[in-house]
Amino acid sequence: MPGWLTYENKFLGYSFSYPPEGTIGHHGTTEIPPENVTTRREYLAWEETVTPNNLCVGVGYKTGFVTVGPMDETLSLYASPCGITGIGDYTIENWEEDIMIDGRPYTAGGYRLYIWETDQLEEEFYILLDVNDSLRIDFGIHKIGATRSGQPEVSEQEFNEIREMLLQIVASFRFFPPQTGEG
């Protein structure tokens, strides 16, 4: 997409594009830092010494998100939970949806979470397993739940626009041979 930025992860062998309003985040390690690590800057520097090259990466866009991490259990031991980790007390609607990434079809599990025993949609998310035989990609949008993070509830139109943007981010993934030893 013209004007979009590109994130590249050489260690896991992928890249993707995202709009300039998006924010990249790296999820931390399960390791406990030494007692002398007291500031955020010290923590990030320390984390780079124990986490192999940002195993869990996410991009946030408005009330939406895309996260990607390894399917390899050995590598995922280094990262904090990556992607969607729990559901809560909701009425859940689920389905499957076909998605194209780098010219290959993938099937995503789709889920809509409604506030328990109501028709109020709180969020919608998707899980893609074994993308390129090694990655898990999760993406979703918060509708009502966005208010928990200080953002206003999104309209149906904005919800659909965010969903379309997330699908474009996911479709932009490209894969290449991993380059271990480089970040």
C-alpha positions in Angstrom: 0.0 0.0 0.0 1.4 3.4 -0.9 2.6 5.3 2.2 2.5 2.3 4.5 5.4 1.3 6.7 7.0 -2.2 6.7 7.9 -4.3 9.7 10.5 -7.1 9.0 11.4 -10.0 11.3 14.5 -11.7 9.9 14.6 -14.3 12.7 11.2 -15.8 11.9 11.3 -14.9 8.2 8.4 -12.6 7.6 7.4 -9.0 6.9 4.2 -7.1 6.7 3.0 -3.6 5.9 0.9 -1.4 8.1 -0.6 2.2 8.0 1.5 5.0 9.5 -1.1 5.5 12.2 -0.5 1.9 13.4 1.9 1.2 16.3 4.2 -1.8 16.6 4.6 -3.5 19.9 6.9 -6.3 21.0 5.7 -8.6 23.7 8.0 -9.5 26.5 9.7 -12.6 27.7 8.6 -15.0 30.4 12.1 -14.7 32.0 12.3 -12.6 35.2 14.7 -9.7 34.9 17.6 -9.3 37.4 17.0 -7.0 40.4 19.3 -4.3 39.0 16.9 -3.7 36.0 14.7 -0.9 37.3 13.8 1.4 34.3 11.9 0.6 31.1 15.0 1.4 29.1 17.0 -1.1 31.1 14.2 -3.7 30.8 14.1 -3.4 27.0 17.9 -3.7 26.8 17.9 -6.7 29.1 15.0 -8.3 27.2 16.9 -8.2 23.9 19.6 -10.4 25.6 17.1 -13.2 26.5 14.4 -13.0 23.8 15.4 -14.3 20.4 14.5 -11.4 18.1 11.0 -10.3 19.0 9.2 -13.6 18.9 5.8 -12.0 19.5 5.0 -8.8 17.6 1.8 -6.8 17.2 0.5 -3.9 15.3 -2.3 -1.8 16.8 -4.6 0.2 14.6 -7.4 2.2 16.3 -9.3 -0.4 18.3 -7.9 -3.3 16.2 -4.8 -5.4 16.5 -2.7 -8.0 14.6 -0.3 -10.2 16.5 2.1 -12.7 15.1 4.3 -15.3 16.9 5.9 -18.7 16.4 4.0 -22.0 16.3 7.2 -23.7 17.3 6.7 -24.7 21.0 10.5 -24.4 21.7 10.6 -20.8 20.5 7.2 -19.8 22.1 8.6 -20.7 25.5 10.7 -17.5 25.3 7.7 -15.2 24.8 4.8 -14.1 27.0 1.5 -15.2 25.7 1.3 -14.1 22.1 -2.1 -13.2 20.6 -5.5 -14.1 22.0 -5.2 -15.9 25.3 -8.6 -15.9 27.0 -12.3 -15.3 26.3 -14.2 -14.5 29.5 -18.0 -14.7 30.0 -19.5 -14.1 26.6 -22.0 -15.5 24.1 -19.7 -16.7 21.3 -20.6 -17.0 17.6 -17.9 -18.8 15.6 -17.3 -19.5 11.9 -14.4 -20.0 9.4 -13.3 -17.5 6.8 -10.8 -17.9 3.9 -8.0 -15.4 3.8 -5.3 -14.9 1.2 -1.8 -14.2 2.3 1.2 -13.9 -0.1 -0.9 -15.7 -2.7 -1.8 -18.7 -0.6 -5.2 -19.4 0.9 -5.5 -19.9 4.7 -8.6 -20.7 6.8 -9.1 -18.4 9.9 -11.3 -19.3 12.8 -13.6 -16.3 13.3 -15.3 -15.4 16.6 -17.7 -12.7 17.7 -18.0 -12.1 21.4 -21.3 -10.7 22.7 -21.9 -9.4 26.2 -23.4 -12.4 28.0 -27.1 -13.0 27.1 -27.4 -9.8 25.0 -27.0 -8.9 21.3 -24.3 -6.3 22.1 -21.2 -7.1 20.1 -18.0 -6.5 22.2 -15.3 -7.7 19.8 -14.6 -9.8 16.8 -11.3 -11.8 16.3 -9.7 -14.3 14.0 -7.0 -16.9 14.6 -4.8 -18.3 11.7 -2.7 -21.3 12.7 0.4 -22.6 10.9 0.8 -19.7 8.5 3.7 -20.5 6.3 4.1 -23.7 8.4 5.5 -21.9 11.4 3.5 -18.8 12.5 0.3 -18.0 14.3 -1.5 -14.7 13.3 -4.4 -13.3 15.4 -6.3 -10.2 14.6 -9.4 -8.5 15.8 -11.4 -5.4 16.7 -12.8 -4.2 20.0 -16.2 -2.5 19.6 -17.6 -2.0 23.1 -14.5 -3.3 24.9 -12.5 -0.4 23.5 -14.0 1.8 26.2 -11.8 -0.1 28.8 -8.7 1.3 27.1 -10.1 4.8 27.2 -11.3 4.9 23.5 -14.9 5.5 22.7 -17.1 2.7 21.4 -16.8 2.5 17.6 -19.7 2.8 15.2 -20.7 0.0 12.9 -19.2 1.8 10.0 -15.8 2.4 11.8 -15.8 -1.2 13.0 -16.1 -2.4 9.4 -13.4 0.1 8.2 -11.0 -1.2 10.9 -11.8 -4.8 10.0 -11.0 -4.0 6.3 -7.7 -2.3 7.3 -6.7 -5.4 9.4 -7.5 -7.7 6.5 -5.2 -5.6 4.3 -2.4 -5.8 6.9 -2.8 -9.6 7.1 -2.8 -9.9 3.3 0.4 -7.9 3.2 2.5 -10.6 5.0 5.4 -11.9 3.0 7.7 -14.8 3.9 11.4 -15.5 3.4 13.9 -17.9 4.8 14.6 -17.1 8.5 18.0 -15.6 9.2 18.9 -16.9 12.6 21.4 -14.8 14.5 20.1 -11.5 13.2 17.3 -9.2 14.6 
